[in-house]
Amino acid sequence: MSNVDYDLLRSQLRGLLAGETDALAATSNFVALLFTALDGVNWLGVYVLRADELVLGPFQGKPACVHIPIGKGVCGVAASTGKTQRVADVHDFPGHIVCDVESRSELVVPLRVDAELIGVLDIDSPSLARFTETDQRGIEQLCAAFCQLLPRGNERFI
């Protein structure tokens, strides 16, 4: 697995988003920063909450599922429970939604602005058990920093 410096990534994220006024642009750069920093990842992106479903937002990787119902799949469960989902083997996850047959493990972190769910960050890997507790904590902290830095007024990407 990787030795990711999550403190350095948070610093880079702050620099990257400083002065950005558009949430879509900020999210696109957040996704690109993480995708290039994490090894062993084949897909990374944001699903945005719209009504009662998650809708595909900025991402890096192969084309993906566009609509995910709340409560369905790893992303939908993260959204409905408000809890990070770290799945060592997606084939063991009840109701897993297959977007890429090469993905084997997954980490999904809810994104909140002012305690309100706005979406989830989804990270997939072709390796079993790719994501450690350290990765989970580091990504959760990056997501919290991202949500604080997200430009206000259009943080819902609409």
Backbone as CSV, one residue per row, in Angstrom:
resi,resn,N_x,N_y,N_z,CA_x,CA_y,CA_z,C_x,C_y,C_z
1,MET,0.829,-1.176,0.000,0.000,0.000,0.000,0.883,1.253,0.000
2,SER,0.263,2.377,-0.068,1.009,3.619,-0.220,1.339,4.251,1.123
3,ASN,2.323,5.102,1.069,2.650,5.957,2.205,2.218,7.363,1.831
4,VAL,0.962,7.651,1.964,0.415,8.949,1.595,0.590,9.916,2.758
5,ASP,1.085,11.102,2.459,1.213,12.153,3.464,-0.075,12.977,3.419
6,TYR,-1.040,12.607,4.252,-2.344,13.259,4.228,-2.271,14.712,4.696
7,ASP,-1.329,15.031,5.589,-1.151,16.427,6.012,-0.697,17.276,4.828
8,LEU,0.242,16.761,4.042,0.711,17.466,2.850,-0.432,17.631,1.845
9,LEU,-1.231,16.588,1.670,-2.370,16.683,0.746,-3.362,17.760,1.190
10,ARG,-3.620,17.858,2.495,-4.530,18.903,2.989,-3.959,20.291,2.695
11,SER,-2.662,20.434,2.866,-2.008,21.715,2.569,-2.118,22.029,1.073
12,GLN,-1.880,21.034,0.250,-2.001,21.221,-1.205,-3.436,21.565,-1.591
13,LEU,-4.396,20.924,-0.944,-5.800,21.187,-1.216,-6.149,22.639,-0.865
14,ARG,-5.686,23.094,0.286,-5.941,24.480,0.676,-5.380,25.454,-0.362
15,GLY,-4.168,25.186,-0.834,-3.567,26.045,-1.855,-4.314,25.982,-3.172
16,LEU,-4.728,24.805,-3.541,-5.428,24.602,-4.807,-6.780,25.302,-4.834
17,LEU,-7.474,25.304,-3.695,-8.830,25.864,-3.657,-8.890,27.310,-3.156
18,ALA,-7.753,27.865,-2.754,-7.729,29.244,-2.263,-8.266,30.194,-3.326
19,GLY,-9.294,30.933,-2.968,-9.847,31.928,-3.877,-10.797,31.381,-4.929
20,GLU,-10.980,30.066,-4.979,-11.895,29.495,-5.978,-13.329,29.832,-5.607
21,THR,-14.093,30.283,-6.576,-15.470,30.696,-6.322,-16.501,29.747,-6.918
22,ASP,-16.053,28.755,-7.658,-16.990,27.830,-8.293,-16.851,26.438,-7.685
23,ALA,-17.949,25.904,-7.156,-17.914,24.601,-6.482,-17.588,23.466,-7.446
24,LEU,-18.062,23.547,-8.663,-17.781,22.487,-9.636,-16.289,22.432,-9.957
25,ALA,-15.685,23.588,-10.174,-14.247,23.640,-10.443,-13.456,23.154,-9.227
26,ALA,-13.873,23.572,-8.039,-13.195,23.146,-6.811,-13.272,21.633,-6.651
27,THR,-14.441,21.069,-6.919,-14.627,19.625,-6.782,-13.800,18.864,-7.812
28,SER,-13.746,19.368,-9.017,-12.949,18.728,-10.069,-11.479,18.667,-9.676
29,ASN,-10.953,19.759,-9.126,-9.554,19.770,-8.707,-9.319,18.913,-7.475
30,PHE,-10.277,18.857,-6.559,-10.184,17.976,-5.394,-10.047,16.523,-5.845
31,VAL,-10.893,16.121,-6.762,-10.880,14.747,-7.277,-9.559,14.457,-7.994
32,ALA,-9.100,15.370,-8.827,-7.847,15.174,-9.566,-6.658,15.077,-8.619
33,LEU,-6.638,15.929,-7.584,-5.547,15.891,-6.611,-5.476,14.525,-5.935
34,LEU,-6.605,14.035,-5.465,-6.615,12.738,-4.777,-6.277,11.585,-5.718
35,PHE,-6.825,11.616,-6.913,-6.589,10.519,-7.866,-5.106,10.388,-8.202
36,THR,-4.426,11.517,-8.350,-3.000,11.463,-8.680,-2.136,11.126,-7.471
37,ALA,-2.641,11.364,-6.257,-1.844,11.128,-5.047,-1.960,9.702,-4.509
38,LEU,-3.045,9.015,-4.834,-3.282,7.680,-4.280,-2.902,6.609,-5.286
39,ASP,-2.056,5.668,-4.851,-1.723,4.572,-5.754,-2.725,3.430,-5.569
40,GLY,-2.798,2.572,-6.554,-3.671,1.410,-6.462,-5.150,1.752,-6.529
41,VAL,-5.481,2.869,-7.165,-6.870,3.314,-7.283,-7.235,3.343,-8.765
42,ASN,-8.385,2.769,-9.120,-8.801,2.782,-10.521,-9.989,3.702,-10.800
43,TRP,-10.608,4.252,-9.752,-11.711,5.195,-9.947,-11.848,6.039,-8.687
44,LEU,-12.090,7.339,-8.878,-12.271,8.240,-7.746,-13.161,9.384,-8.199
45,GLY,-14.223,9.620,-7.451,-15.114,10.702,-7.839,-16.120,11.050,-6.772
46,VAL,-16.905,12.062,-7.086,-17.938,12.560,-6.193,-19.303,12.250,-6.799
47,TYR,-20.179,11.748,-5.951,-21.597,11.636,-6.291,-22.315,12.711,-5.497
48,VAL,-23.136,13.498,-6.186,-23.831,14.642,-5.608,-25.257,14.241,-5.238
49,LEU,-25.691,14.661,-4.056,-27.056,14.382,-3.628,-28.027,15.281,-4.382
50,ARG,-28.985,14.650,-5.051,-30.053,15.368,-5.743,-31.353,14.650,-5.422
51,ALA,-32.213,15.321,-4.663,-33.493,14.735,-4.231,-33.225,13.448,-3.469
52,ASP,-33.678,12.306,-4.001,-33.543,11.031,-3.287,-32.536,10.097,-3.937
53,GLU,-31.544,10.674,-4.629,-30.517,9.845,-5.264,-29.188,10.575,-5.315
54,LEU,-28.151,9.796,-5.569,-26.823,10.344,-5.799,-26.605,10.375,-7.307
55,VAL,-26.084,11.495,-7.801,-25.865,11.674,-9.234,-24.371,11.895,-9.461
56,LEU,-23.843,11.261,-10.486,-22.424,11.335,-10.812,-21.968,12.781,-10.986
57,GLY,-20.883,13.104,-10.306,-20.252,14.417,-10.426,-18.849,14.246,-10.988
58,PRO,-17.946,15.186,-10.703,-16.579,15.094,-11.204,-15.905,13.794,-10.762
59,PHE,-15.177,13.173,-11.700,-14.497,11.916,-11.391,-13.288,11.722,-12.286
60,GLN,-12.457,10.749,-11.912,-11.317,10.277,-12.700,-11.461,8.770,-12.823
61,GLY,-11.325,8.239,-14.023,-11.437,6.808,-14.251,-12.371,6.503,-15.401
62,LYS,-12.749,5.238,-15.492,-13.657,4.799,-16.551,-15.050,5.385,-16.347
63,PRO,-15.861,5.417,-17.418,-17.258,5.848,-17.240,-17.909,5.047,-16.112
64,ALA,-18.853,5.711,-15.409,-19.398,5.126,-14.183,-20.920,5.155,-14.177
65,CYS,-21.474,4.499,-13.167,-22.915,4.559,-12.927,-23.288,6.024,-12.707
66,VAL,-24.418,6.450,-13.265,-24.804,7.852,-13.186,-25.745,8.127,-12.007
67,HIS,-26.685,7.243,-11.760,-27.671,7.440,-10.689,-27.575,6.291,-9.682
68,ILE,-27.474,6.631,-8.405,-27.439,5.626,-7.345,-28.514,5.991,-6.321
69,PRO,-29.476,5.112,-6.094,-30.515,5.394,-5.087,-29.922,5.432,-3.675
70,ILE,-30.425,6.321,-2.851,-30.006,6.387,-1.453,-30.313,5.033,-0.803
71,GLY,-29.345,4.492,-0.081,-29.521,3.208,0.589,-29.093,2.020,-0.241
72,LYS,-28.746,2.216,-1.517,-28.355,1.110,-2.399,-26.859,1.177,-2.699
73,GLY,-26.215,0.026,-2.693,-24.785,-0.022,-2.966,-23.982,0.640,-1.859
74,VAL,-22.672,0.633,-2.017,-21.787,1.194,-0.989,-22.015,2.703,-0.860
75,CYS,-22.129,3.394,-1.994,-22.345,4.849,-1.952,-23.681,5.197,-1.312
76,GLY,-24.726,4.501,-1.706,-26.052,4.775,-1.172,-26.153,4.499,0.319
77,VAL,-25.450,3.456,0.784,-25.443,3.141,2.218,-24.673,4.222,2.992
78,ALA,-23.550,4.679,2.445,-22.804,5.763,3.099,-23.680,7.013,3.222
79,ALA,-24.440,7.295,2.173,-25.318,8.472,2.191,-26.456,8.297,3.192
80,SER,-27.051,7.111,3.236,-28.211,6.909,4.114,-27.827,6.810,5.591
81,THR,-26.659,6.257,5.880,-26.233,6.101,7.275,-25.420,7.291,7.766
82,GLY,-24.852,8.046,6.826,-23.976,9.142,7.208,-22.632,8.674,7.712
83,LYS,-22.302,7.410,7.452,-21.050,6.827,7.943,-20.173,6.363,6.784
84,THR,-18.870,6.553,6.943,-17.909,6.072,5.964,-18.042,4.565,5.820
85,GLN,-17.957,4.102,4.584,-17.986,2.678,4.285,-16.616,2.278,3.728
86,ARG,-15.910,1.406,4.446,-14.631,0.867,3.970,-14.855,-0.615,3.740
87,VAL,-14.814,-1.013,2.473,-15.172,-2.369,2.090,-13.941,-3.070,1.516
88,ALA,-13.502,-4.126,2.183,-12.312,-4.863,1.753,-12.546,-5.640,0.464
89,ASP,-13.748,-6.198,0.304,-14.108,-6.952,-0.901,-15.549,-6.613,-1.260
90,VAL,-15.712,-5.864,-2.334,-17.053,-5.409,-2.711,-17.994,-6.561,-3.038
91,HIS,-17.441,-7.715,-3.404,-18.285,-8.871,-3.717,-18.969,-9.430,-2.467
92,ASP,-18.452,-9.074,-1.291,-19.059,-9.497,-0.030,-20.049,-8.471,0.512
93,PHE,-20.203,-7.330,-0.184,-21.092,-6.267,0.288,-22.490,-6.501,-0.288
94,PRO,-23.485,-6.723,0.572,-24.847,-6.978,0.082,-25.379,-5.805,-0.751
95,GLY,-25.819,-6.100,-1.955,-26.387,-5.064,-2.813,-25.370,-4.199,-3.524
96,HIS,-24.110,-4.634,-3.561,-23.078,-3.859,-4.254,-23.499,-3.602,-5.701
97,ILE,-23.319,-2.366,-6.156,-23.626,-1.985,-7.532,-22.331,-2.042,-8.325
98,VAL,-22.300,-2.876,-9.354,-21.089,-3.040,-10.154,-21.070,-1.999,-11.268
99,CYS,-20.159,-1.046,-11.158,-19.947,-0.082,-12.239,-18.727,-0.499,-13.063
100,ASP,-17.722,-1.070,-12.402,-16.500,-1.533,-13.061,-16.153,-2.896,-12.461
101,VAL,-16.173,-3.926,-13.279,-15.921,-5.283,-12.779,-14.506,-5.446,-12.217
102,GLU,-13.601,-4.524,-12.546,-12.232,-4.605,-12.040,-12.107,-4.119,-10.596
103,SER,-13.073,-3.363,-10.104,-13.000,-2.845,-8.734,-13.246,-3.967,-7.733
104,ARG,-12.400,-4.032,-6.711,-12.506,-5.077,-5.697,-12.717,-4.530,-4.293
105,SER,-12.177,-3.335,-4.011,-12.389,-2.733,-2.697,-12.806,-1.284,-2.896
106,GLU,-13.407,-0.715,-1.834,-14.007,0.607,-1.993,-14.002,1.363,-0.664
107,LEU,-13.851,2.670,-0.774,-13.947,3.569,0.369,-14.879,4.708,-0.028
108,VAL,-15.944,4.902,0.747,-16.916,5.957,0.450,-17.105,6.816,1.702
109,VAL,-16.907,8.129,1.536,-16.994,9.068,2.649,-18.112,10.078,2.371
110,PRO,-19.065,10.217,3.296,-20.099,11.239,3.136,-19.487,12.643,3.158
111,LEU,-20.040,13.531,2.343,-19.605,14.930,2.293,-20.708,15.793,2.897
112,ARG,-20.335,16.635,3.863,-21.322,17.486,4.540,-20.863,18.931,4.563
113,VAL,-21.808,19.816,4.331,-21.595,21.251,4.505,-22.601,21.697,5.550
114,ASP,-22.094,22.291,6.625,-22.955,22.721,7.737,-23.860,21.574,8.191
115,ALA,-23.288,20.403,8.347,-23.960,19.182,8.825,-24.979,18.606,7.833
116,GLU,-25.135,19.218,6.685,-26.078,18.724,5.679,-25.339,17.912,4.613
117,LEU,-25.831,16.702,4.343,-25.227,15.844,3.324,-25.380,16.485,1.951
118,ILE,-24.257,16.620,1.229,-24.310,17.142,-0.141,-23.877,16.095,-1.164
119,GLY,-23.311,14.982,-0.693,-22.851,13.938,-1.597,-21.904,12.999,-0.897
120,VAL,-21.180,12.217,-1.701,-20.178,11.293,-1.176,-18.949,11.305,-2.067
121,LEU,-17.808,11.031,-1.464,-16.585,10.766,-2.218,-16.453,9.261,-2.312
122,ASP,-16.277,8.751,-3.514,-16.182,7.313,-3.764,-14.813,7.001,-4.351
123,ILE,-14.111,6.033,-3.749,-12.797,5.617,-4.237,-12.811,4.105,-4.406
124,ASP,-12.445,3.642,-5.598,-12.406,2.213,-5.908,-10.987,1.768,-6.203
125,SER,-10.717,0.496,-5.904,-9.412,-0.095,-6.185,-9.583,-1.496,-6.758
126,PRO,-8.693,-1.896,-7.679,-8.731,-3.260,-8.179,-8.108,-4.265,-7.206
127,SER,-7.542,-3.775,-6.100,-6.907,-4.641,-5.097,-7.863,-4.905,-3.942
128,LEU,-7.846,-6.125,-3.442,-8.609,-6.447,-2.241,-8.013,-5.710,-1.047
129,ALA,-8.867,-5.236,-0.153,-8.455,-4.589,1.100,-7.416,-3.488,0.875
130,ARG,-7.587,-2.710,-0.179,-6.638,-1.636,-0.514,-6.602,-0.545,0.561
131,PHE,-7.740,-0.258,1.193,-7.850,0.895,2.079,-7.691,0.485,3.546
132,THR,-6.759,1.151,4.212,-6.469,0.877,5.617,-7.236,1.855,6.507
133,GLU,-7.173,1.630,7.807,-7.753,2.588,8.755,-7.077,3.949,8.615
134,THR,-5.768,3.942,8.378,-5.027,5.192,8.178,-5.547,5.926,6.951
135,ASP,-5.766,5.192,5.852,-6.336,5.807,4.651,-7.714,6.396,4.960
136,GLN,-8.529,5.635,5.666,-9.877,6.100,5.985,-9.827,7.413,6.760
137,ARG,-9.025,7.461,7.817,-8.908,8.687,8.621,-8.380,9.850,7.780
138,GLY,-7.357,9.573,6.977,-6.772,10.625,6.142,-7.751,11.165,5.113
139,ILE,-8.483,10.276,4.464,-9.470,10.696,3.457,-10.639,11.425,4.135
140,GLU,-11.075,10.944,5.297,-12.145,11.642,6.026,-11.714,13.066,6.379
141,GLN,-10.471,13.243,6.801,-9.974,14.578,7.138,-9.881,15.457,5.895
142,LEU,-9.469,14.873,4.772,-9.421,15.622,3.515,-10.820,16.036,3.074
143,CYS,-11.781,15.149,3.237,-13.162,15.473,2.872,-13.708,16.597,3.747
144,ALA,-13.400,16.561,5.034,-13.843,17.627,5.944,-13.217,18.955,5.531
145,ALA,-11.928,18.942,5.197,-11.249,20.164,4.753,-11.859,20.661,3.446
146,PHE,-12.111,19.752,2.512,-12.731,20.121,1.240,-14.079,20.792,1.469
147,CYS,-14.897,20.211,2.323,-16.232,20.766,2.575,-16.150,22.146,3.224
148,GLN,-15.133,22.381,4.037,-14.942,23.705,4.630,-14.476,24.716,3.582
149,LEU,-13.692,24.261,2.625,-13.139,25.142,1.596,-14.081,25.352,0.417
150,LEU,-15.094,24.528,0.316,-16.014,24.598,-0.812,-16.671,25.972,-0.861
151,PRO,-16.637,26.627,-2.032,-17.272,27.951,-2.129,-18.741,27.892,-1.710
152,ARG,-19.150,28.846,-0.911,-20.535,28.887,-0.430,-21.438,29.546,-1.470
153,GLY,-22.688,29.177,-1.408,-23.658,29.745,-2.325,-23.958,28.843,-3.501
154,ASN,-22.967,28.052,-3.906,-23.216,27.097,-4.990,-22.617,25.736,-4.665
155,GLU,-22.522,25.434,-3.342,-21.897,24.176,-2.927,-22.725,22.948,-3.317
156,ARG,-23.925,23.152,-3.793,-24.756,22.022,-4.200,-24.544,21.674,-5.675
157,PHE,-23.646,22.377,-6.358,-23.286,22.079,-7.750,-24.423,22.300,-8.738
158,ILE,-25.440,23.086,-8.369,-26.558,23.330,-9.290,-26.556,24.772,-9.726
